[in-house]
Amino acid sequence: MAPILELSDVVKRFGGVTAVNRVSLSLEAGRIYGLIGPNGSGKTTLFNCITGVETRDGGAIRFKGQRIDGLKPHKIFHRGMGRTFQVIRVFPELTALENLLVVTTSGYTESRARAEELLRFVKLEGLANEFAGNLSYGQQKLVEFIRVLMTDPELILLDEPAAGVNRTLLNELLDAVRALRERGKTVLLVEHDMKVVMGLCETVFVLDHGEKLAEGPPGVIQSDERVIEAYFGR
Amino acid sequence: MRRWLPLGLGAVLALLSLYPLQATGYGIRFMLQMFMWIALAQSWNLISGLTGYVSFGHVAFFGMGAYSTGILITRLAWPWPIAALAGGVMAAVLALVIGWPCLRLKGPYFAIAMLGLNEVLRVIVSYYEGLTGGGNGLSLPTLYASVPIYYAMGLIAAAVTGLTYVVVTSRFGLRLMTIREDEVAAEAMGIDTFRYKLYAFLLSAVGPGIVGGLAARDQGYIEPTSVFPLITTITMIVMALFGGKGTIWGPVLGAVLLFTVQEMVWARFIYLHQLLFGAIIVGVVLLMPRGILGVLQQKYNLPRTI
């Protein structure tokens, strides 16, 4: 099967710093992938290149077989790729419900039904009309997560979904991610919590200093010497 | 609340439409200018209150409308209502030309660019004497039309406020607010932020353009310094901030309160009102950045439509 997302030799530089250096990776549809690496290894920058928030300086990004590098983020989103951010980026002075409604372009009634269904899915229906900025950190994280699902994207990029989320909430979130896979969705997540990565991902990519260091099933990656060295030093 | 708001609004509109029957000339002119400020503050609110892109040169659209209307009346003898509407169209054209490059700028850079636009327009208008009369200004044929202009100004103030109501209660308006809240996230969530900003900018230019044309007709004489003053931009910003930016009724409230106070103080002390305005800016920014209505909405958890 053709990969849903394919990166070939993607490069991103900030002045003299090469944040992403010739990274190539390929994602098959219907699987959960992890992207790990020490701080500053280029994970978020790579996310930004894929979603169009940053323009890459070299290489090609193909989504469903078509080039998407150079497209604006809103165009990429409407092709079926959604993302969350490492730092929460809900719209604080919009209600939880409105945060979801702004995303879709389909009819109001249809969008509203979808939004209410998603709020029930994460048990936030009681807070639908509360300003997103008034919700707790974890609740905001959930709003951001379901906001991505409003348009039913095929590929979902999650930047540190587990950070700052309590255990109960985290388990709900992980269940939701697994449920997405069962519906044939593809997920790529950046995560520092190794338990989450090991329990969820089928394939893990390791970045270090902007380069892809390793790729493989979590069990293999965990014992890879280069990976251990990157994290803990020699 | 829901029941008496439309009733109260209807009563106010009815009173205002009957007002010229028994009003003095001063009363008419007072109200006419209040309508003008409502339209200006509300228009500024459409772009800056909703998207957070602060326009520091919004009087440029007012001046554009004033000169377009003035020229159409003096050179082509157009009737003033049509000429004023054409002023609105010209302001929108200007907004398109300026917005296309400038709305790609972020935050403070956009504010500075708009400030520059107003200065450049003033210089251009001063320079092209053949068309605009240059520094000597443009005298319009004498016409006593305070009452029709009163109605026209009132209509525009109501129309811009009605437009704001429609925008704020729609998903279009919510999307404009996402730009204010977090533009990067809005873009990542599929919102074509540039296009939305441009739409809001166009909408925000039409009102000042028409109102500028009506003011030109009302005053009968315009010159570059009288239709492009920075203080007009500052006044509309202060009115919108004071009443509550990003709300439907905030700019109306701010314009009514501040214009009334300004007129009352103005009558006694010419320069004191500038001092008062300065104090209000500082006070609002420090003590209640959301404005009167913003504070009330937050405190009593009122819906956006109030």
Contacts between the chains, C-beta under 8 A, distances in Angstrom:
chain1	res1	chain2	res2	distance
A	51	B	188	6.0
A	53	B	184	6.5
A	53	B	187	7.5
A	53	B	188	6.3
A	72	B	187	7.0
A	72	B	192	7.5
A	73	B	187	4.5
A	73	B	188	4.8
A	74	B	187	5.4
A	74	B	188	7.7
A	74	B	189	7.8
A	74	B	190	4.9
A	74	B	191	5.7
A	74	B	192	4.9
A	74	B	193	7.2
A	77	B	188	6.4
A	77	B	189	6.4
A	77	B	190	3.7
A	78	B	190	5.2
A	82	B	189	7.9
A	83	B	188	6.0
A	85	B	185	6.7
A	85	B	188	7.6
A	89	B	182	5.0
A	89	B	184	6.9
A	89	B	185	3.8
A	89	B	188	7.8
A	90	B	182	7.9
A	90	B	185	7.6
A	91	B	177	6.9
A	91	B	178	4.9
A	91	B	181	3.8
A	91	B	182	6.0
A	91	B	185	7.0
A	91	B	186	7.6
A	92	B	181	6.1
A	93	B	177	6.8
A	93	B	180	7.9
A	93	B	181	5.9
A	94	B	174	6.2
A	94	B	177	6.1
A	94	B	178	6.9
A	94	B	181	6.5
A	98	B	174	5.3
A	101	B	171	5.9
A	101	B	174	6.5
A	102	B	171	6.2
A	102	B	174	4.8
A	102	B	175	5.0
A	102	B	178	5.4
A	102	B	186	7.7
A	102	B	189	7.0
A	102	B	191	6.7
A	103	B	189	5.0
A	103	B	190	6.0
A	103	B	191	7.8
A	105	B	190	7.6
A	108	B	171	6.9
A	111	B	171	7.9
A	147	B	189	6.5
A	148	B	189	7.9
A	151	B	190	6.8
